[in-house]
Amino acid sequence: MRISSVDSQDSDPSVLLNGHFDTPPGSPGAGDCGSCVASLLELARLTVDSDWVPPKPVIFLFNGAEELFLVGSHGFMTTHKWRDTIGAFIDIEASGTGGFDLVCQSGPGSWPSSVYAQSAMYPMANSAAQDVFGAIPGDTDYRMFAKDYSDIPGLDIIFLLGGYFYHTSSDTVDRLLPGSMQARGDNLFSLMKAFTNSSNLRNAHERATFRAAASGSDNEQAIFFDYYSRFLVFYSRKQAILFHSIPVAIFLLMPLLLRLPSCGLSCSFNTYCNFFKGMLYHASGIILAVVFPVTFAILRLLFFGHSMHWFANPCLAFMMFVPCSLIGLLFPRICWRCFPLSQDVSALASSKEELVDEARFWGAFGFYSLFTLAYLVAGLGGGFLTFLISVFMFPAWMCFRLSVKSFGHQSLRSMTCYVAPLIPCLLYSVYFGGFVAVFVIEKMGMTGSHPSPYGYFVPDVIVAASIGIVTGWCVGPLLPVVGKWLATPSIVQFLLHGSVLALALSSQFFPYSTDAPKRVILQHTIETADVDQILDASYDFSVVDSNSLLFVFKHAPEVAKELYINSELTFDTVNQSHQERWMGIFPISSLFSRSLMFPAKSEDILEQYQYFPLLSTYKPQIISTGGSRRVYLEFSLGSLKEVWVSVLNITGPLSNWSFANNILPAPEKVGNGPPSYICRLSGAHHENWTFWLEASSSEALRVDVAAVDLYLTESTKRLKGLFPNWMDIAGSSVKGKSRRRSPTTTTTTTCERPLDQTGCKSRDVHEWQGSEGESQHANSQDRPLQYFSENLPHTEIEPKLLEDFSPRHFKPYQDCRLFGFQKLVRRKNG
């Protein structure tokens, strides 16, 4: 949908606001991403109903199949006539049900983040998010717009909290966090106005011309961070080089300024030695603040039968790991109470206590300063936190030194004079660190079931390390002065008792609840012969956290009874379900470890389906003079009722295909199988899929086909209902395999059905024959995964045509229950 003034031109640079309306199978999708669609619909209504006329066109893109690896946005960027007019974009996403609507990616260049800094009413952004985004499994449409198919400047804004319900059946409207939609809407409307008014808004042709004329390109990311969503601090990377170098310069010059005038160069060198000893002391404390809680987490798991006790109770994680982290911070001071000075105290006017405090402070200051500069030199944007610490530590030390002259070293007033200037920094550290810790805890429910024996420890170790790091940067700045009060025997004893108490209490907490569900993947697999005979059926199970399937069946006795599982269940007594069986949801299946399969009945499958999927040839193969072969295939979905996606996994000497403009991607690896090429066909189609594959030699080609059907059989519904309500059941695939035996081809079509889906497997032998056929979906990208989409229908809407059917009762951003209008588009002919 494009909204513009009546005199705008088709080539005018425009602003794109993007959100996707699809959701994974089994999830209502209120957060991901019904909240995005609701926000965009309200923005469109507000734009039309207000007196504001956009200076530049605004495009609202509602795309589908984002959960199938960005198919919708790929189709728009490769086929739509408006794609080259976009001068800036805002992609809104959700990885939870609200909370921080954080700018997770920004670019290319610093212009998008600069616009955000100037216009966002409730800024929620920091440049550290972009440093870690690539390390987190996941992707957004941002990549299609800013990286793969264009270089459009833009923002990727994501709801990050409420991750317990992300991609689960609990992602409902009542879970949306209050106020989140209102804050998002206020920000988006302000950003939309700012981008359309910006003189830097350029279409694709103007951007190319500008880059050619400019001596250099602005591809450097700026440094920015918000302070409690009240304001946003923003500075360029060039400014960051200057700003972040100042604390380092102060640290290096301070020994000379303190000692050279009165004591000479030798004394200044000894002061340098003291400062670096203080830096090592402080660094060792920060490291031990991470090592101690990690060690505590590992020891605790050795005594208990399952992990992640803190998952449904985040406060328990802080209670468990903060005390032992504080002990780690204080450990160097406890063990080495006498600081080894490198100079003779008698030669200086200062007392030993003053020199020790001086060495400890400047050592900590140097640690944060050097870390800040190193972070920047590495090309990262998260050094603002340690920079902020060093900026506030310097005046705090000046206040402390002045107060010592009046109150002495041991006075609480002197300590207060040190702590008071640090309060704004400490408050931000708690704000930022608390968010990071809660985000990590929520995401541990979907980090994957890692291989034994060490995979069992992974979530607890990650959470313990995260809380240790957060504790280090929150308390670390206080240690140079306050450490001597904290390292007393009574306080250390209190912390030890707190750690032991947390160890005892943790066993009383159950890891999961309806508000923090355990994710279980159930796949109903059916192998068929031809298109109407079933050879075998099974239920395949997996989990995506460290508590294994043995934990699941122990706490779901009715499911165990239904599957005839006895109390002596082990991974050695049940058949393993290998990753190749989960091809329909690859690469999510890479998170699985030690999946299991159990026999299932298949009578109701034949009652629900008349035909199963089938892969066959429809024309003779063609052999070129160079020796390459082109094979023509037809894929039928049979009578599957609610197809979500079909996946082709092609192995062998593939040299070309009819997909993706005849461009092959980089090969993938599924499980222990050979390198293969993966294609995804979104949804169902009124005709069979036809395509050709070209082999560079006479070696066999193999095609594995997986079709995901969302329709539930009665037995699947019954089995799903037996799980306790604190388990969220998701996932399904329908699998198909085709083998090529030179010079003929053996085609094996396999349909496998998970809990939320039904599947089938068919086996037949064919010659691959036929003439050239075009794929119905031929859009893709030059990436490891392939993307397909049909040409997207588009309707240009004039603002006046929306006035008659905007819902006047919908108050802006305050009712998130509206995810669409009954009547939004009316064509000009009525």
N, C-alpha and C positions, 0 to 999 in steps of 0.2 A: 504494500500500500504506500503510495507516494502523495504527500501533502505539500503543496507549494503555492506561491502566489500565482495569480492568473497570468502574469506576464513573464513567468520563468521559462527558460529554454530547456530543451531535453538534455543539452550538454552541460548545463550548470552544475558545478560541484555540489554534492549533496552529503547529508549526514545520515548514516545508516544506524538504526537501533535494531538489534537482533536478539531473538529469543527462540527457543525450540519448544514445541508443544508435545513431543512424544516423551515417553517414559519407559523404563524397563518393564518386562513382563511381571505382572503381579503387584506392581506398585501404583497407587492412585496418582502419584506425582504432583501433589499439592505444592511441595517445595521445589522439587526438580521435575518439571520446571513450569508448573501451573502458575506459580507466583510471578515468574518472568512474563508469561503471556498476559496475566492480569495487569501487571504494571504497564506493559506496552499498550494494551487496549485503553487503559485509563489515560495514558499520555496522549494517545491519539484523540480521545474524546475531549480532553482538556485543551489540546491545541486547536481543535475545530471550534469548540464553544467559546473560547476566550477571544479577546480582541487582538491577540498577538498574531501577526502574519509573519511566517518564517522568511527571513531575508534570502535563505537558500532552501532548496527542497529538503524535506525530511522523509526518509524511506523507513517504513516499519516492515521488517522481515520476520514472518512467523514460519520457521522451517521445521521439517520433520526429519526423522531418522538420524538425529544427532547421536542417539545412544548406539547406533550402528556405525560408529566411527565417522561422524560428521558428514553423512551422505547429503543432507539437505543443503547445508551451506556450500558444500562442494558443487552441487548442481547449480546453485545460484551463481557462484563465481566462475563457472565454466560455460554457462549457457545464457544467462539473462542479459538483456540489453542495457540494464542500468548499472552493471558491474563496473564499468569504466568511469562512471560519473561520481563514484563515491570518493569523497575527500577526507572523511573521518568516520569512524564507527565506534559504537559502544555495544559490546557483547555482555549481556547479563545472564548469569548462571546461578546455580545453587548446588552446594555440596552439603546442604543441611536445610533446616527449616527457618533460618533467620539469623539474628545476631549481627555480627560484623558483616557489612556489605563491602568487603575489602577489594581494593584494586590489586589484583594478583599479577597482572601483566600489563605493561604499558609500552608503546612504541609503534613502529620504529622511531627512534629519536626521543627527545625530551618534550616535544610540543604537547602531546596528549596529557601527560602528567602535569605540565604547566597549566593547561586549561583547567584541569581538575582542581589544582591547588587554588586557583583564583576564583572558581565558581561554585564548588561543592558547598552546600549549606551545612552538612554534617560530614566533614572529611573523614574517611576511614581508609587509609592507604599507608603503606610503607614500602620502600624499595627493597627491603629484605625478602618480601614475598616472592619477587621474581627470581631471587637467587635459588630458592628451594623448590619452586613450582615444578621445574623439570625433573626433580628427583622423586616427586610424588606420582604414583601411578594414576593416570587420568589425562584427559585432554578436553579442549573446548573448541568452539568455532573460531576463536581468536586466531588459531593457527592458519585456517583457510584464508582469512582476510589479510593478515599481516605478514605471513611468512611464505606459505606454499604457493599461492596463486596470485598474490599481489603484495604490495608493500604499503598498504593503506595504514595511516597512523590511527591508533585506536586504543581503547581501554577494555580490559577483561575484568568485570566486576562480579564478585561471587559471594553469596551467602555461605558462611563457613561454619557456623555453629548449629547445633541440632543434628549433628552427623550420625547420631544413633539411628535415625529414621531414614537416612539417605538410601534410596533404592530398596526400600522395604515396603511391606503392606501397611506399615504405620505412617507412611508419608501422607497424612491427611490434613485437611484444612485446620482442624482444631489443634494441630501440633505447631502451626506457624507461630513464631515468637512475637508477642505484642510489640507494636511500634516499628518493627523491622520494615514492613511494607510502606509505612508512611515516610520513614527516613529515606528509603530507597527512591520513592516517587519524588520527593522534594529534591533530592540530589539529581536525579535524571532530568527533570524538567529544567533545572538550572543549567545543567551541562548541555542539554540540547540547544538552549538559547545561546550559550557561550560559543559552541562550535559553529553554529550557523552564522554568528556575527563575526567570526574570526577572519582576518585577512589572510591567514595561512591555509585556509581551506582550498584545496586544489584537486581537480580531477586527475585521472591517470596521465593524460597527455601533458597537462600543466606540471605535474610532479616530475615527469621525465625531462621536460624542457628546463625546469628549474635546477635539477641536479646537474644537467649538462653545462649550464651556465655558471653554477656555483663552484667556487674553488675547492670547497670541501663539503662533505655531507654531515648532517647532524644525526649520527647514529649512536651517540653516546647516551647512556641512560643517566638521568639525574638522580640525586639523592633526595629523598623526601620521607617524612613520617608525620603522622597526626598525633596531637596531644589530647587524649581523651575525647576525640571527635570534636574538639572545640575549635582548633585551628590546625593548619598544616604548615610545617616547615619545609621549604623547598629551596634547593640550590643546585646549580649545574655541576657536572663532574669537574670542569676546570676550576670552579670555585672550591670544590671539595678538595682538590689537590692542595690548594693554599690553606684552607681551613684545617684540614686534617694533618697538615705538616706543622702547624703552630705548636700543638702540645709536644710533639717530638723535639722541636727546636728548643722549647723551654726545658725539657728534660735534659737535653745534652748540654745546654749552656749553664744550668743551675749550679753544678759543682764549681765552675769557674767564677760565677758571680758570688758564690758564698765563701770561697776559700782563697782565690787567687790574690785579691787585694791585700789580705792580711797574712796569709801563710805561705804563699808561693805555689808553684806548679806541682811540686811533689805532694803537697797536702790535697790539692785539687784532684790528683790522680787517685789518691786513697779514698777520697769522697766518691769518685766514680765507682770504685770497687765496692764501697758500702751500698751505693744505690743499686748496683747489679745484683749484689747479694739479696737486697730487699726485694728485687724483682723476682729472683728465683724462689724466695720464700713465698711470695704472693702467688706465683704461678703454681707452685707445688700445692698450695692450699686449694686453689681453684680446681686442679686436677683431682685431688683427693675428695673434693666435694662431689665429684662424679663417681669416682671409684668406690667410695664407701656405700652409697645407696645401691649401686649395681651389685656389689658383693652381698649386701643385705638381701637384695631380691633373689639372687641365686641360692643363697643359704636357706631362705624361707621356702623356696620351691622344693628343696630336698626333703622337707618335712610334711608337705601337704600334697593331696592327690590331684589338684588342678590349679591352674594359674588364673590370673586376671580377676582376683577377688575384688579389686578396686574398680572394675569396669562400670558397674551400675552404681558405684558409690565413689565419685571422684574425690570427695573429701578424705576418704580413707587413703588414697594414694599420697596426698600431702602429709597426712598423719604418719604414714609409714616411712616416707623417704626424706622429708625435710629435716627431722632431728639428726639422722645419721649423716646427712649432707652437711649440716652445721658442724658436726663433730669433725668431718673431713676438713672443712675450712679452718678450724681451730687447731687441727692436729700439729702443724709445724710449730705454732707458738707454744703448744703444750709440751712438745718434745724438746724444743730448743728455746728455753726461756732466756738464756743468755745469748744475745745477738753478737756474733764474732766481728767486732769492728776491725777495720784495717789500719787504724791510726792510733797514735798515743793520745789519750784523752787529756792528759796533763798539758799537752802542747796547745790545746784549744781553750777558748774562753767558755765554751758550752759544757754542760754536764753530760755524763754518759747517757742518762735517760733521754736528754734532748737529742743527742746524736742517734740513738737507737730509733726514736720516733721519727726523726728526719729520714733515716735510711728506709724504714718501713714505708713511710708515706711516698717518698719519691720512687721507691721501687714499684709500688702499686701503680702510681701515676705513669711511670714509664711503661709498665706492662700494658695498660689500656691504650696509651698513646701509640706504641709500636704495633699493637694488634690492629688498631684503627687504620693506620697507614698501610699495613700489610694487606688488609682486607680490600682496601681501595686499589692498591697496585695489582691485586689478583683480578681486577675487573668486576668486583662484586659491589652491591649497593647497600649491604646491611651493616656497614661499619658505623652508622650513625649512633648506635646504642653506646658503644664504648667511647665514641667521640663525646657524646653527651655526658657520660660519666666523668671523663677527664676534664671537660669544661667546668663542671660544677665542683670537682674536687679541689681545683686550684683556689678559688675564693674561700672554700671551706677551710683549707689549710691556713690561709692568711688570717682568717678570723680566729682560728685556734691558736696560732702563734701570738696574736695580740692578747687573747684572753689569758694565756699562760703567764704573761707578765703581770697580770693583775690577780689571777686566782690560783696559779700553780698547776703542775701537771696532774695531780691527783684529784683535782676539783671536778665535781659533776658539772659545774658551770662551764668549765673549759670544754668538756666533752659536748655539752649542749651547743656551744658556739661552733663546734665542728659539724654537728649533725644538722642543725637548723638550715644552713645554706644548701645542704644535700637533699632536703625534703622533696623539692620538685622533681629532681632526678630519680630519687627512690620511688616516688609515686608512679612515675612513668615506667620504671623497671617492673614494678608490681603489676601495672596495667598490661604491659606488653607480655611479660613473662606468664602472667596468669592466663591470658588468652592462648599463648602457645601451649601451655601444659594441658588446658582443657581440650583444645583442638586435637592434640596428640592422643589423649585418653579416648576421646570419642572415635577416632579413626582406627584404634587398635582392634576393633571388632571386624575389620575387613582388610587386614594387612596380609592375610594368607596363612595357610597351615604349612609351616616350614618343616623340612625333613628332620626326622629324629636322628640322634638323641638331643641335639642342641636347639632344634626349632621350638621345643616346649618353653624355652626360656626367653625367646625373642621379645614378646610384648612387654613382659615385666622389666626386662633389661632396658628397652627403649624408653619406657615411662620413667624408670628410675634415673636414667641418664638425663632425660629432659628436665625432670624436676631438680636434679643436681646442678645442671647448667643454669637454670632459672634462679635457684638459690644462690649460686655463685655470683651472678651479676646483680642480684638484689642486695646481698649482704656484703659482698666483697669490698665495695668502696668504704664501708664503715670500719673494716678491720684494722687499718693502720693506727687508728686512735682508740676505737672502742674495743678492739680485740683483747686488751689487757683486762677489761672488766668482764668480757664474755668467757675468757679462758680460765675462770676460777673453778676449783674442784666442785663446788655446789652446782654450778650451771652445767658443767660437763656431766655430772652424775644425773641431773634432771633430764638431760638429753638422752643419756643411755637408758634410763628408766622408760622414757617415752618411746624409744625404739623397741624395747622389749615388750611393752604394753601393746604397741601396734602389731607386733609379731603375733601376740596371743589373740588379739581381737580380730585380726584379718581372717582367721579360719572360721569365724562366725558369720561372715558375710558371703552371700551367694553371688557369683559373678554377674548374673543376668536378671532382668526383670522385663515386664511389658514395656517399660520406658527405656530399656537398654537391651534389646533382644539379641539372641544369638542367631547368626545367619547359618542356615543349612541349605545346601543345594541338593535337590533330588531330581534325578533324570530317569524317566521311564523309557527304557530302550527296547524296541521291538525289531527283530530281524525277520524279513519276509522273503519268500521265494516268488519270483515274478511280481505281479502287481496285486495279487489277491490272496497270497498264502503266507502265514506267519511261521517262521522257523523257530524263533526263540524270543523270549521277553525277559527283561530284568529291570530292577530298580537300582540305579547307580546313585550313591550318596557321596557328598563331600562337605567340608566346612572351610571357612575362611579365617579362622583364628587358631590359637594354639591348643585349645581344648578339643581333643580329637573326637571322632565318631564313637569311640567307646564311651566317652562322657555323655554324648547325645543319647545313645540307646540305654544307658544306665538310668537316665532321668526321663526317658520316654518309654516306659514298660509296655504300654499298649501297642506302640509301634513295633517294639521287639517281639511281642507276641504275634502280631499280624505277619511279621516276616519270619517267624519260627526261629528266633534268635534265642539261644540259651544263655545262662548266666556265665558260661565259660568262654564268651566271645573274645577272641583276640584277632590281631591282624594276620596271624598265621593260619587261622581256621576258616577264613572267608576269602573268596576270590577278590583280587585287587581290580579296581577300575582304572585303567591307564588313561593318560591324558588324550590319547588318540580318540577315545570314546566321547570326549567333550569338545570335539572340533566345532560344534555349532556355536559355542560361546568363547572360542579362542579370540584374544589371548587371556581372557579372564581365567581360563583353566590353568594358566601358569601359576596361579596362586594356590592350587590344590596340591595336597600331598597325602598319600595313603588313603585314597578314595576306595570305597567298597562297593560291591555289587551283589545283589540278592535276586534269586529267581522270582518271576512275577507271572501271574495268569494273563492270558491274552484273549479270552473269549469275548469280552465286551469291545475289544478293538475291532473285531470283524463286524460287530453290530453297528459301529459308528462310521466305518469307512468302507466304501465300495471298491476304491482303488487306492493303491499306495504309490508314492513317488517312483519314477522310473527314468533312468538315463539310457538313451539309445542313439543309434546313428540314423540319419534320415537321407543321406546321399553318399555315393561312393567317395572314398578318400582319393586325393590327388597327390601324385608323386611328381615332383619337379625334376628337371634335368640335373639340378645340383644335388639331388639325393634327399631333399627335405620332403616331409609328408604333411599334408593338411587334412585333418580329420574333422568331419562335420557332425555335431552332436545336437540332440534335442532333449531337453529336460522337462518332464511333466511332473507337476505337484500332485497328481492324482486327485483324490477328493478330500485333501486336507482342508480344514474349515477356517482356521484363523492363522495363516502363515505370517510370522514376524520377520524372518530372514532365512535365506538359503545361502549356504556357504559352499564354495568349490575349493578344494585343496588339491592342487595339481602337482604331481611329481614326475620326474623323468626329464628327457632332453628337450624341454619346451623352449622354442626360439621365438615364437610370436603367438598372438591370439587376437580375437576380434573385439576384445574388451579394451576400454581405456585408450581409445585412439591408437590401438595397436602398440602400446608401450608397456613393456614388462617392468614390474617393480623389482626391488631387491628381494631375494628369496627369504622366506621365513622358515622356522623349524618348529614343528608341532611335536611335543613330547620327545620320544627317542627316534622319531621318524627322520627320513632324509630331508634335505632342504626342499621347500615347496613354494608354490605361488598361490596366494589366497585371494579369492574374490568373493564379494558379498552382493547378493541380489535382494533388494529390499522388498518385502511384502509379496503379495500374490499378483498375478497378471492374468488378463482374460485369455491370453494365448500361451502356448508352451514357449519356454526359453529356447532359442536356437543360437548356436555360436560355433566357431571353429577354433581348433588348436593346431599349431604347426610344430612339428618335431624336426630337429636338425639331424637325426640319425634314425636307424631302424630299431633302436632300443625302445622298450615298452614305455608308454605313457600311462599314468594312473590318475584317476580323478576320484577323490572322496567328496561325496555330496552330503551336506547336512541341512535339513529344513526344519525350522523351529515353528511348531504349531501350538498356539495358545489355548486350544480347546482342551477341556478336561474330560477324561472318561470318568465313569462312576467310581471305578475302583481307585482311581487316582484321587478323586475328591474325598473318598472315605479315608484313604491313607493319610492325606494331608490333615484331615480333621482330628486325627489321633495324636498329633504332636501337641505338647503343652503350649499355652499362649505366649510364653516368653521365648519361644523359638519362631523365627521368621523363615518360612519355606519359600524358596525361589529357584528359578532356573529350569530350563528344559532344552532339549535339542532333538532333532530328527536327522539321522545320519545316513549317508549314502556313499558307497565305494564303487569305483570302476577301475579295473585292471586291464592293461594292455599287454597282450602277448604277441610279439612280432611273428608274422605280419598281421595277424588277426587280433581282435580285442575281446577280452573277457570283461563284461560290465557287471559289476555288483552294486546294486543300489541298496543302501541301508538306511532305514528310518529308525531313529531312536527317540524315545519319548520320556521326558522328565515329569516331575510331579505336576507342574503347571502346564504341561503340554502333552501331546500324544505323538508317537512317532512310528516309523515303519522302516523295515529293511527289505529290499527286494533283490533277488539274485537272478540274473539272466545272462546268457551268452549271445553276443552279437558281433557282426562284422561292422566296423566303423565305416560307414559309407555316406555319401551325400555331396551336395553342392554347397557353395558358399552361402551362409545365412548370417544375417546381422543380429547382433545382440539387441534385445529390447532396451537394455540399460547400458549405456556406453560411456558413462562419465567416471573418471578416476583420477588418480594423482600419482606422481612419481615419488612414491613413498613405500616403505615396507609393506603397508596394507593397502588394498585397493578399495575404491569407493565407487558406487554406482547410484545414479538417480535419473529419473525421467526429467524431460524438460518441464520446468515449473510453470504452471499457468500464472499469469499476472494480470492484474486489473489496475489501471490508473484511476484513482478516485479524486474527484474534485472536492474541496472542503465542504462546499454547500450541500453535496449529496449525502453527507454524514449527519447533518443536523436533524433530519426527521427520525433517525433511529438510534440516537445516542441515549442510553438509559439515564434519564434525569435523576432518578432516585439514587444512583450510585455515587456516594460521596467519595471524593478523590482519595484513593489509597487506604481507606478505612474499613472497607468490607472486602476481604480477600476471597470471599466465596464465589465471586463472579469470575469464571474462567472463559467466558465467551458470550457473544450476543446472539440472540435468535436471528437477528437480521442486521448485518453489518454493511453489506455491499449491495448497492442497487445500480444496475447499468443505466446508461443514459437513455436507452430506448424503453425504459420502464420494465 
